[in-house]
Amino acid sequence: MKIFRLAPAALAALLLLTGCPDKKPATTEVEAPAKLPAAPAFNPDSAYAYVAKQVAFGPRVPNTAAHVNTGDWVVARFKALGLTVREQPFVAMAFDGKMLKSRNIIAQFQPQAARRVAIFTHWDTRPFADKDTKRKNAPLDGASDGASGVGIALEMARVLAAQPDSLTPAVGIDFILFDSEDYGYDSSTQSELTNQLASQETSGGSSWCLGSQYWSKNLVPGNYKPEFGILLDMVGAKNAKFTREGISRESARDVVDKVWNLAAQIGYSDYFLFQDSPGITDDHAFTNQAGIRTIDIIDYLPTGQFQPYHHTTDDNMSVIDRRTLKAVGQTVLQTVYGE
């Protein structure tokens, strides 16, 4: 998805980030509960099919037919599952001056519930494989970077909708899918281009994450205040490693501890590493600015690097692993059932 970078200076000051991982060896800080609340099973085969369906539309680049068709399908699928769905259309200027016709998608499970948890992800794809050594200007399938998060969100919605009233969680769940997240400027790969949004970098904004920036200033639902948020980004690749990212630790350390300890307790510590990584500019940077304590579950190494598929044409269905989808989906389901 995006090229992640250290948070802008204004954001770093706001969140007291150092930009460096902690020096001490990382261990679990929170005692796991003696008994977990029952949570339904997450089906990785179904999640995989949702990922494949999105990829089959073609690269989900704003202003293309594939982008429109994918968005329509996602909206229809959430509605078919019985969720309350709203669309938030907007137009945003990209770093290269293009005006991107975009829409955020908000799907609510149990919209009447007062206490709520937000599950964030993005559904667009990067328009150019600028890290690719052979096809730098090719668009991406975005199988892990975008489609995997939506696939997990849709499967969570399907599982939740299938539960009888007596087995639904005690909180409402809002699946909020951001658009135009991945159309940003990467100075390390696009130095020959001009970033027309450079001025935003010094005022707490970014050329990345245009959908979450718009949503955070125009909340849907209005005055939205969930208990916390979880961002899913690049959550479907083989051998994924989810580290405790900097902004997540500074903004919602208790949520990080809860999620990582639950993952370990149900057998996914090979994916959720008790290791820290630097802060990055992702959608959670802007939801946190809006007052929503949000963590980022992202395939991001302690060294501050991404896996080799990142922003290359290798980010296709060949990298998607059902075991990774299961690890993330089951962990997040267990988290919301613990509220």
N, C-alpha and C positions, 0 to 999 in steps of 0.2 A: 504494500500500500504506500503510504507516504514515505518520503525520506525523513527519518526522524532525526532531530537535532536536539541539542541541549535547549532547554526552555529559554525564551528571550529574557533579556536582563530584567525587564519590568516584572515578568512573571516569576523569575527566580527570586527577586527581592520579596515579592508578595508571599511566596511559599517557603522562603528561607532555604532554598536549595543550595547545595554546595556543588552540584554537578559531578560529584565523585562518589563511588561506592564506599560503604563503610569499611573501616580498616579491620575491625574485629571479625573473627570467624563467625558466620551466621548459624544460629541454632533456633529451634522453636522457642518462642517466648511465652506462649499461651498454653495452658494445660487443656488438653482435649476433653470434652465432656465424657462422663462415664458411659452414657448411652445416647446415641444419635436418634433424633426423631425420624420416623419412617418417611422415606421419600420414594416416589415412583421411579421406575427404571427408565433411563434415557436410552433410546434406540439409535445406535450409531449408523445402522444401515439406512434408516430413514433420513438421518441428518446428511449422510453421504449423498443420497439421491437428491436432496434439496440443493446441495452444493453443485452437483452435476447439472441440474436443471438450469441454474443461473449461468454456468459456464457455457451451456449449449446455446444461449441467446447470442453469444459473442461478447467481446469486450464492452463493459458497461460504462463507456465514456460519455459524459454529458454531451448533449446536442446530437446524439446518434439514435437510430431506430432501436438498436439493441438495448440501449439505456432506457428508453421509454417502455419498451416491451417487458423488460425485466421488472421495472418498477410497477407496472400494471399487474404483472403476475404475483409479485410479492403482496401487494395490497389485496388482491383477490384471494390469495391463500389465507392470509390472516382473517379476512372476513368469513371465509368458508369454515374456519375453525371457531367462529362465534365471537371473536374479539371485536371490540369497538375501535374502529380505525379512522384516523384523521391524516390528511395530507397537508403539508406546509410548503407550498410552492414559493420559490424565490429565484432571483437572478443575481449572480455574483460575477464580478470580474476576476479572471484568472491572472496569474503573473505575466502572461504574454499578451494581455489585453483582450482576450476573447471573453465574450459574455456567455456565461454558462447557465442554461435553463435547467434548474435543479428543483428537487423536492425532498424534504425530510418526511419520513413515514413514522407515524406514532400509532402503535397497536396496544390496547389496554385489555388486560385480563382482570376480571373482577373490578371494573371501574368504580364501583360503589364503595370499595374498601377505603377507609381513612388512611391507614398506614400502607406505604407503598415502597417498592424497590424498583430501581431503573436498571434495565439491561440495555447498554448502548453498543452499537456497532456501526460500520459504514457499509454502503452497498454499491458504491461506484468502483471503477478501476482506473489505474493510472494510464494516461493516454500514450505514454512512451516508455520503453524498456531501457531507460538511460544507464542502467548498470550492466546491460547486456553487451558483451564484447563483439557480437556479430550483427545484432539487429537493434541498435540503439534507439531507433525511432519507431519501432513496432509497438502497437498497443498490447496490453497484457490480458491474459485470461483472468488473472486475479483469483485463482482458485482458493489459495489460503488467505491472500491479502484482500479481504472483502467478502467473498462468497462463503468462507467457512464460518465467519461470525453470524451471517444471516442464516446459514443452514442450522446452526445451533439454536438461534433464536426461534426459528420456525418449528424445530423439533420440540423445544421446550414448550412452545405454545400448544402444539398438538398433544403432548403428554398432559399438560395442565387441563386442557379442554376435555380430555377423556376421563378425568377423575370425577367420581360422584361428589356431591357437596360435602359429604363427611370427610373426604380425603383431600380437599383443596388446602393450600397454605393459608396461614392467618393474615397474609398481606396481599395486596394487589400487585400485579407485575406490569410494568410498562416497558414494552420493547420499542426503543427509539432508534431508528436507522437514519444515519446522517448521509447526506449526499455531498458530492464535490469535495471529498476529503483528500483525495490523492492527486489533485491537479496542482501541485506545489513546485516551487523552484528549489533545485538542489545545486548549490554552488560547486560541489565537488565533481559533478557530472555535466553541468549545463553552463559552465563559465562563459561559453560563447554567446549566451542569451542574456537579455536584460530582464531583471526582475522589476516589473512595474509596480509591485506591491512592497518594495523594499522599505518604504516609510512606515508600513504597519509593523515591521519587526521591532522598531524602537518605541512603539506605543502599546505593547502587550498583545498585538495581533500577529498574524502569520499569513504567508501565501498558501499554507496548508490548512486543512480542516475548515473549509469555508462553510460547510453545512452546520457544524457544531458552533461555530462563531455566530452564525445567524440565529440559530435556535436559542443559544444562551442569552441573546439580547431580545428575543421574542418568544418567551417560553410557551410551549404548548404541551400540556394544559397550562393555563395561566396561573401564576403564583405557585408553580410546581415545587414541592418540597418533599421528596422521598426520604426515607431513612438513610439511604446511600445508593450509589450507582456502581455498576461493574461494566467496564468497557471490554469488549471482546475484539481483539485485533490480531490477525494471523494466528488462528487457533486450530488449524487443521492439518499441519504438515507433519510428516514422519519425523520422529525423534525431536519433537518440539521441546524447548526449554523455556519455562516461564519463570522469570526472576522477579524479585521485588523491586519494581522500578521507583525512581526517586520521587517524582511528584506523588505517586500513590502512597509512599511511606510518609511523606510530610503532611499530606492532606487527610489521610484516613488510615492511619497505621493499625487501628483496631480492626478495620475491615480486611486489610491485608492479612493480619494474623489469623483472623477467623477463617478466611478462605484457604490459606495455605495449610493451616492445621487440619481443617476438614479434609482437604485433598490427601494429606498424609494418612489420616485416620481411615479413609476408605480405599487406600492402596495406590495413590497416584503421586507419590513423592518423587518418582523418576521423572515426572513432568514438571511439577511445581517445586522448584529448587529453593531451599532456604539460603539463597544467596542474593545479594543486593546488586543493582545495576544503576547507572546514572539516570537522571531525569531526561525525558524526551518530550518533544512537542507532538502530542497526539490529541484526539478529541477530548480526553479527560482533562487536559489543561484548561479548556474553556468551560466545561461543565463545572469544574471546581471554581473557576472565576465567578460563575453564576450562583455559587453557594451550595452546590450539590456535591457532597463528599464522594469522590469517585476514584476507584482504583482501575488499573489497566492490567488485564491479562493478555500478555503479548509475547510472542516468540522472540526473545531479546536476550542476548548473552550477557554475562556479568562484565565482560570487557567493553560493553557498549556497542557491540556489533550485531548485525543481523545474519540470518542464515543465507547461504549462497543463492537461493532462489529469489531473494528480495529484489524487486524491481527489475526482473529479467523475464524473458519468455519461458523460463523453466517453471514459473509459477502457474502450473497447469494441473490437471487432475492427477498426473503421475506423482505429485508430491503429497496428495491427500491420503491420510491414514485414518481408518475408522477408530483405531485405538486412541488416537489423539482427540478426535471428536468426542469419544466416550469419556475420556478423562476430564475434559473441560465441561461438557454438558452435564455429567453426573455431579461434578463438584458444585456447579452453580445451582443446579436443582436442590442439592443437599443444603446449600447455603440459604436459599429462600424458604425452604421448609423448616429451617431452624429459627426463623423470625417469629 
